[in-house]
């Protein structure tokens, strides 16, 4: 089932990477209006792999990813 999302939010001045099947509900739990960045939908195994990869990145690399995604036209 391809209903998983990988997301990044800022919590206590740190970038938090997680996965969820319900992005809106997860943002309410984090008390955030929206994620800084997200990918999906994808399978659970893909989401877990991507989450692990993003968690290993430096803060700068994550911020670059967020900036790049927000500068792309919709």
ZIGI-V547460 format. One line per field, one symbol per residue. ss: DSSP state (@ for helix, = for strand, . for the rest). burial: 1 if it has 9 or more other ideal C-beta (glycine too) atoms within 8 Angstrom, else 0. A space follows every 50 residues. Layout:
ss=???
burial=???
This chain:
ss=...========..=======..@@@@@@@@......======.@@@@@@@ @@@@@...@@@@@@@@@@@@@...
burial=00011111110000111111001001100100001011010100011101 100100100001101100000000
